Amino acid sequence: MKAVLLTFKTLVLYLAISIASLLMLSMIIDYASFETDIHFLRSKQGYLQNTTWTWAFYIHIFTAIIPLVAGLTQFSPYLLRTNKGLHRTAGKIYILAILLINFPTGLILAINANGYLPTKLAFLLLDYLWFYFTLRAWLEIKKGNITAHKNFMLRSYALTFSAITLRTWKIILPVFITIDPLTLYQLDAWLGFVPNLFIAEWLISRSHRSKEKKYISSK
């Protein structure tokens, strides 16, 4: 029964992330028109003449879905058992995309974020933690530390998933509270990734306790 429930939860999670990825893909398609008066770009008209910022924005947007999808494969026990080669390849794509593309472009966007200092700090912290957790995940697997690798991958993916939760909170918050756009953006910047990290740490702690119980019961 527990195995069936776990499989159901996994399927629901994968379905939710798949739907979110499709919604994100539709947004990417909108930006592929390179129109400058749509979505987020409406608030960044003053930056569009800045070539560095513009390139960083489009590269970040067009490649954001890569770690979201590639990272999802890293949490499939079935894939790890049946196709380790695909697991490793997807993992390398995930790590390289973040370290070489998403982190540097995200850094440029964070420095120039709307919402003044609170928002800039949130996005800078998100970006640096994303880089650190991802790098540690890679270093730990290179050393053969499987558990540490899994834990840092989970932390990294929690931040990768902020691409979805940032947009989700932006929709949810105004439904429950009356809030001005600036405060909404500042709150959203923090809510987009901090709760994700708490959930990741809870999952890591729960896994650790479960292993301890199994070890104690086996003695």
C-alpha positions as CSV (number, residue, x, y, z in Angstrom):
1,M,0.0,0.0,0.0
2,K,2.8,2.4,0.9
3,A,4.5,1.7,-2.5
4,V,1.2,2.4,-4.4
5,L,0.8,5.7,-2.4
6,L,4.4,6.7,-3.1
7,T,3.9,6.0,-6.8
8,F,0.7,8.0,-6.9
9,K,2.4,11.0,-5.1
10,T,5.3,10.8,-7.6
11,L,3.0,10.8,-10.5
12,V,1.1,13.8,-9.2
13,L,4.3,15.7,-8.6
14,Y,5.6,14.9,-12.1
15,L,2.3,15.8,-13.6
16,A,2.3,19.2,-11.8
17,I,5.8,20.0,-12.8
18,S,5.1,18.9,-16.4
19,I,2.1,21.2,-16.6
20,A,4.1,24.0,-15.1
21,S,6.9,23.4,-17.6
22,L,4.3,23.6,-20.5
23,L,3.0,26.9,-19.1
24,M,6.6,28.2,-18.9
25,L,7.2,27.0,-22.4
26,S,4.2,29.0,-23.6
27,M,5.7,32.1,-22.0
28,I,9.1,31.4,-23.7
29,I,7.3,31.2,-27.0
30,D,5.7,34.6,-26.4
31,Y,9.2,36.1,-25.8
32,A,10.5,34.4,-29.0
33,S,8.6,37.0,-30.9
34,F,11.1,39.5,-29.5
35,E,8.3,42.0,-29.0
36,T,9.4,44.5,-26.3
37,D,6.0,45.5,-24.9
38,I,4.9,42.1,-23.4
39,H,4.9,40.6,-19.9
40,F,7.9,41.5,-17.8
41,L,9.5,43.6,-20.5
42,R,6.8,46.3,-20.0
43,S,8.5,47.2,-16.8
44,K,12.1,47.1,-18.2
45,Q,11.8,49.5,-21.1
46,G,14.7,51.6,-19.9
47,Y,17.0,48.5,-20.0
48,L,16.3,47.4,-23.6
49,Q,19.0,49.7,-25.0
50,N,21.5,47.9,-22.7
51,T,22.9,45.1,-24.9
52,T,24.4,43.2,-22.0
53,W,21.1,43.2,-20.0
54,T,19.0,42.3,-23.1
55,W,21.2,39.4,-24.1
56,A,21.2,38.2,-20.5
57,F,17.5,38.4,-20.3
58,Y,16.8,36.4,-23.5
59,I,19.4,33.8,-22.8
60,H,18.1,33.3,-19.3
61,I,14.5,33.0,-20.4
62,F,15.1,30.7,-23.4
63,T,17.4,28.3,-21.3
64,A,15.4,28.4,-18.0
65,I,13.4,25.3,-19.0
66,I,16.5,23.2,-19.6
67,P,17.4,22.7,-15.9
68,L,13.7,22.5,-15.0
69,V,13.2,19.5,-17.2
70,A,16.7,17.9,-17.0
71,G,16.6,18.2,-13.2
72,L,13.3,16.4,-13.0
73,T,15.0,13.2,-14.3
74,Q,17.4,13.2,-11.4
75,F,14.7,12.2,-8.9
76,S,13.4,9.2,-10.7
77,P,14.5,5.9,-9.0
78,Y,13.1,4.0,-12.0
79,L,15.3,5.9,-14.4
80,L,18.3,5.5,-12.2
81,R,17.8,1.8,-12.1
82,T,17.0,1.2,-15.8
83,N,19.0,3.9,-17.6
84,K,22.0,5.3,-15.6
85,G,23.5,6.7,-18.8
86,L,20.5,9.0,-19.3
87,H,20.5,9.9,-15.7
88,R,24.1,11.0,-15.9
89,T,23.7,12.8,-19.2
90,A,20.7,14.7,-17.9
91,G,22.5,15.5,-14.7
92,K,25.5,16.9,-16.6
93,I,23.2,19.0,-18.8
94,Y,21.4,20.3,-15.6
95,I,24.7,21.3,-13.9
96,L,26.3,22.8,-16.9
97,A,23.2,24.8,-17.8
98,I,23.1,26.4,-14.3
99,L,26.8,27.0,-13.7
100,L,27.7,28.3,-17.2
101,I,24.4,29.9,-18.4
102,N,21.7,30.4,-15.9
103,F,23.9,31.6,-13.0
104,P,25.8,34.4,-14.9
105,T,22.7,35.6,-16.8
106,G,20.7,35.5,-13.6
107,L,23.3,37.5,-11.8
108,I,23.0,40.3,-14.4
109,L,19.2,40.3,-14.0
110,A,19.4,40.2,-10.2
111,I,21.7,43.3,-10.0
112,N,19.2,45.2,-12.2
113,A,16.0,43.8,-10.6
114,N,12.9,45.9,-10.0
115,G,11.8,46.5,-6.5
116,Y,14.9,48.2,-5.0
117,L,17.2,46.7,-2.5
118,P,14.9,44.0,-1.0
119,T,14.3,42.4,-4.4
120,K,17.9,42.7,-5.5
121,L,19.1,41.0,-2.3
122,A,16.5,38.2,-2.8
123,F,17.5,37.4,-6.4
124,L,21.2,37.7,-5.6
125,L,20.9,35.3,-2.7
126,L,18.8,33.0,-4.9
127,D,21.4,33.1,-7.7
128,Y,24.4,32.5,-5.4
129,L,22.8,29.7,-3.5
130,W,21.7,28.1,-6.8
131,F,25.3,28.1,-8.0
132,Y,26.7,26.8,-4.7
133,F,24.2,24.0,-4.2
134,T,24.6,22.9,-7.9
135,L,28.4,23.0,-7.7
136,R,28.4,21.0,-4.4
137,A,26.1,18.4,-6.0
138,W,28.6,17.9,-8.8
139,L,31.6,17.9,-6.4
140,E,30.0,15.4,-4.1
141,I,29.2,12.9,-6.8
142,K,32.7,13.2,-8.2
143,K,33.9,12.1,-4.7
144,G,31.4,9.3,-4.6
145,N,29.3,10.8,-1.7
146,I,25.9,9.7,-3.0
147,T,23.8,10.9,-0.1
148,A,25.4,14.4,0.0
149,H,25.0,14.5,-3.8
150,K,21.3,13.8,-3.6
151,N,20.8,16.3,-0.8
152,F,22.5,19.1,-2.7
153,M,20.7,18.2,-5.9
154,L,17.4,18.5,-4.0
155,R,18.4,21.9,-2.7
156,S,19.5,23.0,-6.1
157,Y,16.3,21.8,-7.8
158,A,14.2,23.6,-5.1
159,L,15.8,26.8,-6.4
160,T,15.4,25.8,-10.0
161,F,11.7,25.3,-9.3
162,S,11.5,29.0,-8.2
163,A,11.0,29.7,-11.9
164,I,7.5,28.3,-11.3
165,T,6.8,29.3,-7.7
166,L,7.8,33.0,-8.4
167,R,5.0,33.2,-10.9
168,T,2.6,31.2,-8.8
169,W,2.9,33.4,-5.7
170,K,2.4,36.5,-8.0
171,I,-1.0,35.1,-8.9
172,I,-2.0,33.8,-5.5
173,L,-1.1,36.7,-3.2
174,P,-3.4,39.3,-4.7
175,V,-6.3,36.9,-4.3
176,F,-6.0,36.9,-0.5
177,I,-4.5,40.3,0.3
178,T,-4.7,43.8,-1.1
179,I,-1.2,44.8,-2.0
180,D,0.5,47.4,-4.1
181,P,2.5,46.2,-7.1
182,L,5.9,47.1,-5.6
183,T,5.3,45.3,-2.3
184,L,3.9,42.3,-4.2
185,Y,7.1,42.1,-6.3
186,Q,9.3,42.4,-3.2
187,L,7.4,39.7,-1.3
188,D,7.2,37.5,-4.4
189,A,11.0,37.6,-4.8
190,W,11.5,36.0,-1.4
191,L,8.5,33.7,-1.3
192,G,9.5,32.3,-4.7
193,F,12.4,30.4,-3.2
194,V,12.6,30.5,0.6
195,P,9.6,28.1,1.2
196,N,11.1,25.8,-1.5
197,L,14.3,25.6,0.5
198,F,12.4,24.8,3.7
199,I,10.5,22.0,2.0
200,A,13.8,20.7,0.6
201,E,15.4,20.7,4.1
202,W,12.3,19.0,5.5
203,L,12.5,16.2,2.9
204,I,16.2,15.7,3.6
205,S,15.6,15.6,7.3
206,R,12.7,13.1,6.9
207,S,14.9,10.9,4.7
208,H,17.6,11.0,7.3
209,R,15.2,10.0,10.1
210,S,13.8,7.2,8.0
211,K,17.3,5.7,7.4
212,E,18.1,6.0,11.1
213,K,14.9,4.1,12.0
214,K,15.8,1.3,9.4
215,Y,19.3,1.1,10.8
216,I,18.1,0.9,14.4
217,S,15.4,-1.7,13.6
218,S,17.9,-3.9,11.8
219,K,20.2,-4.1,14.8
